Amino acid sequence: MEDSKKYAFFEGDFVPLEDAKVSIMTHAFMYGTAIFEGIRAYWNEAHQQMYLFRLREHIERMWDSMKILQLETKYSVDEFCEIVVELMRRNQYKTDSYIRPSAYKAGLKIGVTLEDCPTEMSVLSVPFGSYFKGVPALKVIVSSWRRVEDNAIPARGKIVGAYVNTALAKADAVRSGFDDCIVLSEDGHVSEGTGMNIFLVKHGHLITPCNTANILEGITRRTVMELAESEYDVKTYCREVDRSELYIADELFYTGTAAQVTPIVEVDRRTIGDGKVGPIAGKIAERYIAICRGEVPAYHHWLTPVYKQAVGQKSQAKMSAKP
Ligand SMILES: Cc1ncc(COP(=O)(O)O)c(C=O)c1O
């Protein structure tokens, strides 16, 4: 029978979500010394199966973020992947969901340092639909806030404290009536959106800011580069991007776990291309979702099925449940 209670993985155990609580003395709560990941799970009604998209890559990036913040763990990447899958099994969702693993400095002490402070880990999951509330193509501005620099708070780690930078920029954009904003680095070059990487289409190829542009090296970004090349013979150039290149792009789009592939049709009140979703963004967005939902067998190696067998069926799922 379906259990409606929702669980979290919290400091070594699976516990009811409402019991997964930390003290206000927790170092991460006081100083932002935590890292996290964001993973999507896609429900496939026909398969009666839930698929986690590129789970291992997310946990590998989590391990990189932990290195930056000197967070230590007894788990291997594979063991932690299995914890995520087990949590999803226990929560029994049959709808698209979002998974938030975290690792945090759990010492109960005052004093800003990364030394001598124990690490704890948690995972929670919630039902999750469209990030931009169904807006099919975005109107954005270039933010007056600048992206955190690698020598301030490294953006290549998903460091909790750094998301204050994102929140400041996003809040201003939304208050001004825009869907989101593009943030520049201190040197004036394009970095990324608020929780999304950005791609330009120009003369039939893709351009995206390079890994040293204070971006999070997105897993969706990597996926889109791979798909563009292998499916559509479209090359991606990773390089410095000027603000004015945004205005003259043929197409623009964001990529991210939450945002998936979302076209942008206006920047700074200037129309991009012909103001409609462009052909390259459109076909990549469609293909991406089909792949995530398990509809394209050639990409099943990117998916981890949650249920050992399709829900309500006796036959074994085609793919191994092990990540
Ligand atoms: C700051 C930032 N940039 C980019 C991304 C996109 O990364 P991914 O595609 O791995 O979700 C995210 C989301 O995780 C993010 O938080």
Ligand as a Chemical Component Dictionary entry (heavy atoms), coordinates in Angstrom:
data_LIG
# 
_chem_comp.id                   LIG 
_chem_comp.type                 NON-POLYMER 
_chem_comp.pdbx_formal_charge   0 
_chem_comp.three_letter_code    LIG 
# 
loop_
_chem_comp_atom.comp_id 
_chem_comp_atom.atom_id 
_chem_comp_atom.alt_atom_id 
_chem_comp_atom.type_symbol 
_chem_comp_atom.charge 
_chem_comp_atom.model_Cartn_x 
_chem_comp_atom.model_Cartn_y 
_chem_comp_atom.model_Cartn_z 
_chem_comp_atom.pdbx_ordinal 
LIG C1 C1 C 0 24.437 28.970 -10.299 1  
LIG C2 C2 C 0 24.001 27.860 -11.195 2  
LIG N1 N1 N 0 24.392 27.863 -12.478 3  
LIG C3 C3 C 0 24.021 26.892 -13.330 4  
LIG C4 C4 C 0 23.208 25.854 -12.921 5  
LIG C5 C5 C 0 22.841 24.768 -13.888 6  
LIG O1 O1 O 0 23.507 23.573 -13.537 7  
LIG P1 P1 P 0 22.852 22.158 -13.818 8  
LIG O2 O2 O 0 22.582 22.105 -15.267 9  
LIG O3 O3 O 0 23.892 21.181 -13.398 10 
LIG O4 O4 O 0 21.623 22.081 -13.001 11 
LIG C6 C6 C 0 22.764 25.823 -11.591 12 
LIG C7 C7 C 0 21.896 24.747 -11.115 13 
LIG O5 O5 O 0 22.322 23.818 -10.511 14 
LIG C8 C8 C 0 23.180 26.835 -10.702 15 
LIG O6 O6 O 0 22.789 26.834 -9.429  16 
# 
loop_
_chem_comp_bond.comp_id 
_chem_comp_bond.atom_id_1 
_chem_comp_bond.atom_id_2 
_chem_comp_bond.value_order 
_chem_comp_bond.pdbx_ordinal 
LIG C1 C2 SING 1  
LIG C2 N1 SING 2  
LIG C2 C8 DOUB 3  
LIG N1 C3 DOUB 4  
LIG C3 C4 SING 5  
LIG C4 C5 SING 6  
LIG C4 C6 DOUB 7  
LIG C5 O1 SING 8  
LIG O1 P1 SING 9  
LIG P1 O2 DOUB 10 
LIG P1 O3 SING 11 
LIG P1 O4 SING 12 
LIG C6 C7 SING 13 
LIG C6 C8 SING 14 
LIG C7 O5 DOUB 15 
LIG C8 O6 SING 16 
# 
